[in-house]
């Protein structure tokens, strides 16, 4: 690059470049938001397929034999939409924030989609156990949700970040609800629940509550009202009634297998309500991204026209300088006249203040994601050190937090701080 061209760049050039970078970032967020929407639809289709597959296997093929092919086709159609959205992402671009982690998560999710095809071939002839189907589909969905997590974690606009944080926790809570549907459907279809199944249900219910609490703290007023309508509906009351039957039944006690259909319908109605709230968040996310891009472009045009108008003023006025706080380092505003110099200073200060405010808001939005990272890492340490399950590790952390009257995230952070001790 010609050094003379770079040395002649002005304050105005960099202000406009800053605004152009903001527009590019927002356009990337718009594409990422559409990818998140496609994942939401794919996860919902996979959850429906998983629930029906479990009920089909647990009932020895008596239930959902006719519905499964249609549910599989819906999942495959959603997968094609997901892959279409992936095609809009430039794999050669390293400018995407967190591109390495995001692409790695996407690769893992795609591999899971390839593997689930083989699982489907085993379901129809009933050559696989319901528990294996639950774990396989759940692992795939975890991989897809990890893509959403990275999208939320790398978003640079605080307003968009808050919506993505709300979206992620709603989707995560809905996934726990989907797993609960599958576990409950299998248990009722078999005529009862053993102790591990009851413990699994309780763990899934606790995780739902935690995710939905975080979602509610980031959701806007209208979304929160729609959420409350969903959670206070008739299906939720029926789910609570059936939960009590499942969680209080004695091991070996036989329950009416017909309840499995009642459970599946009630939990499905509740999950479909959650999906409608997801759709609301998705629509508002798309609208917000479009509005942010339009505002940024209008702001860019305003900056450019304002600077151009000022530079056309007579240039025989003395140059204008501003000073840093220590009063020793003068900054000459491109030898501009006083009016242009002050205008550029105003623009610089306005842009700086706005970016600082965005940074503060962004840190607040990311705090929930950082807490989740800490909890997940702490669970992993405890699982390896004590050779226990994820549910047991989470319950251990929760019990410590309750006994010490502390937040779960604080206990997780302390656990991570002692990581070296776990290796001893």
N, C-alpha and C positions, 0 to 999 in steps of 0.2 A: 504494500500500500504506500502511496506517495505521502511522505512525512509532511510536506507543505500543506496537504489537504487536511490532515489530522490536526496540525497545529493551528489552523485557522478556524476550527470549530468553535462556536460561540455557546454561551449559556443557553440561548434559545434552542440551539441544535440538540443539546442534551435533555432539555425539558421535553421537547417533542419526541425524542427517542424514548424517554421514560414512559410517556403516554402510549406510544406505539407498542412497547413491550407489555404494558398493561392490557392492551387490546388483544394481543396475541395470546397472552395467558388466559384471558377470559374466554376466547374462542376455543382454546384447548379444554377449559373447564366445561364448556358447553358440550363438546364431544365426549368428555369423560362422564358428564351427567347422563347423556343418552346411553352410554355403555352401562351405567348403573341401572337405568330403567330396564334395559334388556336383561340384565342379571336378575332383577326383581321378578320379571315375568318368567324367566327360566327356572328360578328357584321355586316359584309358586307351582309351576307345572310338575317339577320333580317331586315336590312335597306331596302333591295329589297322587302321583304315580306310586310313590313310596308307601303311602298310607293304604292305598288299594291293594298293592302287592303284598303287604304284610297281612292284610285281612284275608286275601285269597289263599296265602300259604297256611295261615293259622287255622283256617276253616277247611283245610284239605281240598281246596278248589271249589267249594260250594258257593262262595261269595265273590262277586266282582269278576267272574270269569269273562262275562260279556263286555264289561266296561273297560278292562285293562287295555285292549288294543287301541281304543280311542284315546285313553289317557297317555299312552306311549306316543301316539302320533302328535298330540298336543305338545308333549315335552320335546319331541324332535323338531317341531315347527318353531318353538321358542329357542331351541339351540341354534337353528339356522339364523334367526334374527340376531342372536348374540354374536355369531360369527360375522354377520354382515357389519355390525357395529365395530368389531375388532378390525375389519378391513378399512375403516376410516382412520385408524391410528397409523401414523408414519413410524415404522420400526427403525428407521435410520436417524430419527430425531433424538438427540440427547438433551434437548432443551426442556423436555417434560420433567417437572419436578419429581424426584423419586422414580425416574423411569426404570432404573435397574430393578428395584423391588417390585414395581408394578408389573413389568414384563415377566419377572420370575413367577409371580403369583398367577398371571394369566396362563403361563406354560403349564403350571401345576393343575390348574382347572381344566385345561384342554385335555391333558393326560387322563384326568378323572372321567371326562366325558367319553373318551375312547374306551376306558375300562368298563364303564357301566353297560355298554352294548353287550359285552359277554355275560354280564349278570342277568340281563333281560332274557337271554337264551336259556338260562337255568330256572327262571321263575315259572314259566308256563308248564314244563313237565314236573315241577315241584321237586327239583333236585338241589334246592338250597333252603336253609332254615330262615325263618323270619328275622332272627337276630342278625344273621349275616347280611341280609338285605338292608336292614335298618342301618347297620354300621357302614356298609358300602355307599349307600345313597347319602348318608349324613356326612361322610368324609368328603364326597364330591361337593356337597352344598357348603361345607366349611371352606373348601378351596375357593368357591365362587364368592363367598362373603369376605374372604381375605382380600379379594380384588377391590371390593367396595371399601374395606377398611383403608387400603392404601390410597384410594381416591380421596377419601375424607382426610387422611393424614397429610396429604401433599397439596391440598387446595390452599391457594394463597389469598383468596378473598374471604374475609371473616363471615360475611353474610351467607355466602355459598357454603363455606365450611360448616357453619352451624346446621344448615339444612342437611348436608351430607352426614354429619354426626348423628342427627336425629334419625335420618334414613337408615343408617347402619344399625343403630340399636333397635329400631323397630323391626328390621329384617332379621336381626339376630334373635330377638325375643320371639318373633313369629316362627323361626326355625325351631326353637325349643318347644314351642306349642305344637309344631308339626311332629317332632319326635315324640312328644307326649301322646299325640293322637295315635301314632303307630304302636307305641308300647301298650297303650290302653286297649287298642283294637285287638292286638294279639292276645293280651291277657284275658279279655272278656270272651273272645272267640274260643279260647282253650278251656274256659270255664273256671278260671281262677288265677291268682297272682302269687308267685313265690316271694320270699323276702327280698332277693335282689331286684325284682321287678318293681316292688313297692318303693324300695329305696331310690331306684332310677326315676320313678314318677315324682317323688318328692324333690329330688335334685333338679329335675326339669322345671318344676313349678317355681322353685326358688330362683333359678336363673332367669326365668321369664320376668318375674317381678323386678329383679335388679335391672334388666335391660329396659323395661318399660318405664321405670323411674327416671333413668337417664334420658330416654326419648322424650318424656314429658317435660324435662327441664330445658330442652332445646327446641321443642315444637312451638310454632306460632299459635296464637289464640284460636284461630279458626280450626286448625288441625287438631289442637287439643280438645276442642269441643266435639269434633267428629270422633275422636278416640274415646272420649268418655261415653258417648252414645253407644259405641260398639261394645265397650266393656260392661255396660249396665243393661245390655239387651237380654232377651229371654234365653238365648243360647248360652250365655255365660252362666246364668243361674242353673241351667241343666248340667253344664260341665262341672260346676261345683258339687252338685248332688252326686254325680257319678264318680267324681274324684273321691268323695268320702267312702263310697262303696268299695272302690278299688284299694284305697290306702288303709282301710280299717278291716278288710277281710282277713280272716285267719288263714295261715298257710294250709293248703290242702282243702280249704273250703270251696265247694263247687258253686259257682254263680250261673245264672241263666245265660246261656250263650247268645240268646237273642238280643241281649243288652249291647252286644258289640256293634250292631247296626245303629242303635240309639246313640251310643257313644260316638261312633264315627260321624253320624249326621250332625250331632251337636257341636263337636269339635271342628268339623269342616265349616259349619255355618260361622263359627267364631273366627276361624282363620280367614275365611273369605271376607269377613268384616275388616280384619286387619289389612288385607290386601287393598280394600277400597281406601283405607287411610293412606297406605303406601302410594296408591295412584294419585291421591291428592297432593302428597309431598312431592312426587315426581313432577306433576303439572306445575306446581309453584316453583320448583327448581328450574325447570325449563324457562318459565316466564322470567324468573329472576336473572338468569344468565343472559337472556336476550335483552332485558332492560339494562343490565350493567354494560353490555357491549354498546348498545345505542347511546347511553350516557357518556361512555368513555370516548366514543367517536365524536359526539357533539362537543365534548370538552376539548378534544384535540383540535377540532375546527376552530373553536373559539380562541384557543391559545394562538394558533397559527395566524388567524386574522388580526388578532389584537397586536401581536408582535409586528406583523407586516405593516399595519397602520402606523405604529409608533416609529418604525424605522424610516418611514417616508417623511418624517418631520425634519426641519432644517438641522444640519449636523454641525453648525458652527458654535454650539454651546459647549461649555467646558465639560470634561469627562466627570463622571460621578463614581465615587468609590465608597464601599462599605467596609466595615472592620469587624473582625471576629471579637469575641468577648474580652480577649486580653489586650486589645487595642494596638497590637503591634503588626498584625498581618493584613495589609490592605488587599482587597479584592476588587480589581477594576472590572466593571461590567462592560467589557468589550469596547471601552472608550465611547460608550453611548452617552447621549445627552441625559440630563437629570430625569426627565419624565420616563424615558425608556429604561434607564437604570433602575429607578424605583419600581417600575412596573415589573421588570424581571425579578427584582428582589422579592416583590410580593408573590409572584408566581412560585419562586423557589421555596419561600417560607410556607406558602399554602400547600404545595406538593409535599414538602417534608413533614408538616404537621399531619396531613391526611395519611401519609404512609405510616407514621408513628402510631396514629390512632388505629389503623388497620392492623398493625403488628400486635398491639395490646389486645384487641378484640380476638385476633387469631389465636393468640396464646391461651386465652380463656376457652375458646372453642376446642382447642386441642388437648386441654387438660383431661377431659374425659377419656380421650383415646390413649393418653399416656398412662392413666390409671389402669385401663384395660390391659395395656402391655405389661405393666408391673404385675398385675394379678395373674395373668397367663404365665409369665416367667416364673413367678413364685410357686405356682402350682406345679410347674414342670420340675423345679428343684426338689420340692417335697415328694413328688411322685417317684423320682429317681432315688432319692435318699432313703425313703421308707418303703419303696417297692409297693405302692398302693395305687388305687385307681384315681382317675381325675375327680370323680365325685367325692371320694374320701379326702383327697388333698384340699379340695375347695371347702369341704365341711370343717377340716382342721383349721384352715385360715379363718373361717367364719367364727368358729368357737373361740379362737384366740382373740379375735377382734371384739367379740361380745364380752368375754371375761375381763378385758382390759378397758372396755368402754371406748374403743378407738374405731376409726374408720378402717374398712377392709383394705383400702389402698395404702394406708399407712403401715399396716402389718405386712403387706406384700413388699413394700419398699424396704422395710427392716430385714425381711427374709432375704431379699436380693443382696442387701449389704453384707450379709453373712455367708455369701455364696462360697467363699474359700473354706469355711468351716464344714460345709456339706461335702467337700472333696477330701476331707481328712479321713 
